[in-house]
Amino acid sequence: MIKDRWFTVTEIDPTTYAISEYGHWEKVHSFLLLGQKQAALIDTGLGIDNIKRITDQLTDLPIAVITTHVHADHIGSHGQFETIYVHKEDADWLINGIKGLSLAQIRKDMSRDISLPVPETFDPNTYIPFQGKPTAFLQEGDVLDIGGRKIEIYHTPGHSPGHISLFDHANGYLFTGDLLYDVTPIYAFYPSTSPVDLVASLEKITEIPGVTQVFGSHNTLGLDPSILQEVKKAVRELREQKVVAHGTGIHQFDGFSVQF
């Protein structure tokens, strides 16, 4: 297995890899899925170091980057790849940056609480998030066939307007981006977020049949699909308690929490 100074590579199965950045407080995961014809890279991490160094060691296949959403910690190495897909609702952020989110704030978030040595090429004072035009837009129901492996797109807004989750039909893997993970709160408290949409999106993923493993983009790598039953209960509780609104704080459930 690959040993690297910044990235931790975990083989989920012989054609699926997690590329994790445990040296940063956000504990971000990107995922490389290998098909017979091409590979799909779900997000490209923080950009503190170049993720292409890792993908080059894992595959010779052409790589299409699939963006779960356009936040700096998920698009860091987008500039290293030619083919980039994003949902059209997040496309403006990818091209022009997120309005109302200052570069100073992004740099502060990127450079704090780092527990591993960073490469010499990383300077938080000059760090600039990727901006560029995507190759194509994704939408609800799109299916990407990478060769013997079909990846279905679910539009799951809330955390961002164009947030997507991806379902790998061949293996039953559900990649939930920042819609669902454990340990730290899933959040929809910024003005650019929507608690109502987030809860609807959580409900949507509980209805996907055949999920064998849930892979969020932060913290624990791989969650048991039973968490989706907890999500179903949480959706009901949040609505019954009438707390699906900005400013209602952190809501704790069995295995995860949300913050509005």
FENVENJO-V292886 format. One record per residue. RES is the residue in three letters. D_CENTER is the distance of its C-alpha to the mean C-alpha in whole Angstrom. Layout:
res: {RES	RES}
d_center: {D_CENTER	D_CENTER}
//
This chain:
res: {MET	ILE	LYS	ASP	ARG	TRP	PHE	THR	VAL	THR	GLU	ILE	ASP	PRO	THR	THR	TYR	ALA	ILE	SER	GLU	TYR	GLY	HIS	TRP	GLU	LYS	VAL	HIS	SER	PHE	LEU	LEU	LEU	GLY	GLN	LYS	GLN	ALA	ALA	LEU	ILE	ASP	THR	GLY	LEU	GLY	ILE	ASP	ASN	ILE	LYS	ARG	ILE	THR	ASP	GLN	LEU	THR	ASP	LEU	PRO	ILE	ALA	VAL	ILE	THR	THR	HIS	VAL	HIS	ALA	ASP	HIS	ILE	GLY	SER	HIS	GLY	GLN	PHE	GLU	THR	ILE	TYR	VAL	HIS	LYS	GLU	ASP	ALA	ASP	TRP	LEU	ILE	ASN	GLY	ILE	LYS	GLY	LEU	SER	LEU	ALA	GLN	ILE	ARG	LYS	ASP	MET	SER	ARG	ASP	ILE	SER	LEU	PRO	VAL	PRO	GLU	THR	PHE	ASP	PRO	ASN	THR	TYR	ILE	PRO	PHE	GLN	GLY	LYS	PRO	THR	ALA	PHE	LEU	GLN	GLU	GLY	ASP	VAL	LEU	ASP	ILE	GLY	GLY	ARG	LYS	ILE	GLU	ILE	TYR	HIS	THR	PRO	GLY	HIS	SER	PRO	GLY	HIS	ILE	SER	LEU	PHE	ASP	HIS	ALA	ASN	GLY	TYR	LEU	PHE	THR	GLY	ASP	LEU	LEU	TYR	ASP	VAL	THR	PRO	ILE	TYR	ALA	PHE	TYR	PRO	SER	THR	SER	PRO	VAL	ASP	LEU	VAL	ALA	SER	LEU	GLU	LYS	ILE	THR	GLU	ILE	PRO	GLY	VAL	THR	GLN	VAL	PHE	GLY	SER	HIS	ASN	THR	LEU	GLY	LEU	ASP	PRO	SER	ILE	LEU	GLN	GLU	VAL	LYS	LYS	ALA	VAL	ARG	GLU	LEU	ARG	GLU	GLN	LYS	VAL	VAL	ALA	HIS	GLY	THR	GLY	ILE	HIS	GLN	PHE	ASP	GLY	PHE	SER	VAL	GLN	PHE}
d_center: {23	22	23	21	22	19	16	16	16	16	18	17	19	21	19	15	14	12	12	12	13	15	17	15	15	12	11	8	7	7	9	12	14	18	20	24	23	20	17	13	11	7	6	9	9	11	14	16	17	17	15	17	20	18	17	21	22	20	21	23	22	21	17	15	12	9	7	5	7	9	9	11	9	6	9	12	13	13	17	18	17	19	17	14	13	12	13	16	15	13	15	18	15	14	18	20	17	17	20	21	19	21	21	22	20	17	19	20	17	16	19	20	20	20	21	22	24	22	23	26	24	22	24	22	25	24	20	19	16	15	17	18	19	17	19	18	17	15	16	16	18	18	18	17	20	19	23	23	20	18	15	15	13	13	13	12	12	13	11	11	14	12	9	8	8	10	13	15	18	20	19	17	14	11	8	7	3	5	8	9	10	13	15	14	14	12	13	15	18	17	20	17	15	17	18	20	17	14	17	18	14	15	18	17	15	18	20	18	21	21	18	18	15	12	9	7	4	8	11	13	12	13	15	18	18	20	18	17	21	21	18	21	23	21	21	25	26	24	25	29	29	28	25	22	23	22	24	24	23	21	21	21	21	22	19	16	17	16	17	19}
//
